[in-house]
């Protein structure tokens, strides 16, 4: 088994989504790191699972302990048959299968200095405070990144020490900010003004570079310049006069951080990172309470008894009495959702330590979910009685009555992808629907692909091509044989309402959504509101995530999407005046939807968009055969011919027409150059059979065009070139009568005046056209399948458009990030930076106050 550092290559098929977030350089740095994870209870296994999937060089798991009943509450790779056996030994086979590119070793002896010095990152879980101090000092002295993670019942703790001087190469992972220049003053200091269309987002003191500046060309060749608030950039008085144009782009600078060793950091409450400003005093209390708990364990050689208070901890009452009491009462609890959450955060810190990307935790983080506890005293008494079952770690916190309630639940999970796999794992561990009356239904229409394996941890390479829902259901039944689960492959939409009907929804206790697009979320939200069922919904995007709880008529529902008009790209910018790669990417996505999805879908007058001129024009052309002047192909050669002529239209003819109406030397009414600021003057392209991007566009476009008409295509460029050599491309002459619309208002008014609309309606409504209507197959954009030509088309179409306007091209990874963002966007919902999408993000499901409210924490 080779790892990426040895072969110098990254398996892009496996790590594709992670590469979009981290990039190749960071991934190569991770491929050289060896990581030690001590403790293989529920928290340790979560961290190990995520780190192994992320693609480090090697992971060593260490544990001296034997499997006990409470381990089964959260350690998903342990089974009843493993009781009495070493936890690390029992886990290594399953962990190794997660990612064959990573070497996994087990160490069943104690921790010592010699062992720790072999690693670049050390993670301690389920450890004593003495060990944390001792090994923390050792790691700090030798430059080893040191992480402590711990959970006690409903509380979690995380600590990071990355040494005396740790370099962060990219603090946020976002693309560098850029803006179009309107003017630059010749003064000391010079002032840069950006176009009115966009205000720059450069932080005070950040470094920027200049390009394409005309006149003051000295700025194009100097190194990064510091830009101050209000756009001050230093002395430009000796430079030439600014004329026009230019782009100012952020140049990200590395950041050096200093960390204190754990023994010193224990005394510095300024290092507590506040993640909930409603619990500031509680964070401080937990910081001291965890230390007091360690003192008790050291003295008594055990954790406090179930729902009993400890005198050492009780002394902290002056801080937050309720928090101290609840930590003491529930310290013996072992909850899968808490371990998943803290484990996800800890694994992300390991990735930061190995890659140098993203700001690490500095240095303490505490989290609690005490709100989940019942407030009635008689409900707490039963929590002190364990039953010798796999759920004992959970019963220790919530009691047996709550456990039985969980087992009776009937839940519907929509989606078995990254979040869906994590949800199912948590459902199995907490026993959701695992009783006689309980049941889980999961549906997902997708089949497993190689790129899924990096984050959808229930799947293995031998599962590629199989239905996600079936494989996921089988995997969690192996984790918990008591699970009762039914798998479907139905898309959740109006077409499946015969399956997921009124009786189905009325038999549910709740719904969990693990979807990857807004339309499906909105539809599911509406069904839940209609049937009065709570919906738990979550999503991720890169290193950000969100959760939403919908309780009908009590909390806000998902509702209809609310697009932010301030962030929308003007139509005239997309059509005629792009100046950023995001504009050409959006244009390419619009081209895909218009040519391969909307035209086939709107081929009759019965659709809502039938009044739109562009839609009807496309429908008319798609129904007329190419030989009759339309665009309906009858052969593969027709598809190639269409793609070649389409290339000529959008990358040559349209640009020539634009420059005919708005020539490069055009000036505005005020005498200023029209092509300045955000308006980049384009140039037409000339088709070249030897140009790779030109051919990639034709291959993708021709195959997609063939798909919507049921015509089989090919990737054979040799045969496609032979067809292209015979294609007749009609000559084009720009027309003076064409009006180029400079604003969205002009475009709208022109469409309203267009007289061709009624003519097209009449043609399409004619009996002859209805009788000769041909079958077409609209294409739904799918970003994850590299063989379907979708991303091939977007990349080529966008980069050719960018070449028209001298905009730097985007590689496939950046294009993927954009398309994922567009498909997974959540409109006005607030995003919280938690765990990266590259590692499975876990979701917590906890009952609160014995009611129908749920807390959903990602």
Secondary structure, 3 states (H helix, E strand, C coil): CCCHHHHCCCCHHHHHHHHHHHCHHHHHHHCCCEEEEECCCHHHHHHHHHHHHHCCCEEEEECCCECCHHHHHCCCCCCHHHCCCEHHHHHHHHHHHHCCCCEEEEECCCCCHHHHCCCCEEEEECCCHHHHHHHHHHHHHCCCEEEEEEEECCEEEEEEECCCCEEECECCCCCCCEEEEEEECCCCCCEEEECCCCCCCCCCCEEEEEECCECCCHHHHCCCEEECHHHECCCCCCCCCCCECCEEEEECCCEEECCCCHHHHCCCHHHEECCCCCCHHHHHHHHHHHHHHHHHHHHHCCCCCCCCCCHHHHCCHHHHHHHHHHHHHHCCCCCHHHHHHHHHHHHHHHHHHHHCECCCCCCEEEEECHHHCCCCHHHHHHHHCCCCCCCHHHHHHHCHHHHHHHHHCEEEEECCCHHHHHHHHHHHHHCCCCCCCCEEEEECCCECCHHHHHCCCCCCHHHCCCEHHHHHHHHHHHHCCCCCEEEECCCCCHHHCCCCCHHHHHCCCEEEECCCCHHHHHHHHHHHHHHCCCEEEEEEECCEEEEEEECCCCCCCCCCCCCCCCCCCCHHHHHCCCCCHHHHHHHHHHHHHHHHHHHHHCCCCCCCCCCCHHHHHHHHHHHCEHHHCCCECCCHHHHHHHHHHHHHHHHHHHHHHHHHHCCCCCECCCCCECCCCCCCCCCCCCCCCCCHHHHHHHHHHHHHHHHHCCCCCCCCHHHHHHHHCCCCCCCCCCCCCCCCCCCHHHHHHHHHHCCHHHHHHHHHHCHHHHHCCCCCCCCCCCCCCCCCCHHHHHHHHHHHHHHHCCCCCCCHHHHHHHHHHHHHCCCCCCCEECCCCCCCCCCEEEECCCCCCEEEEC
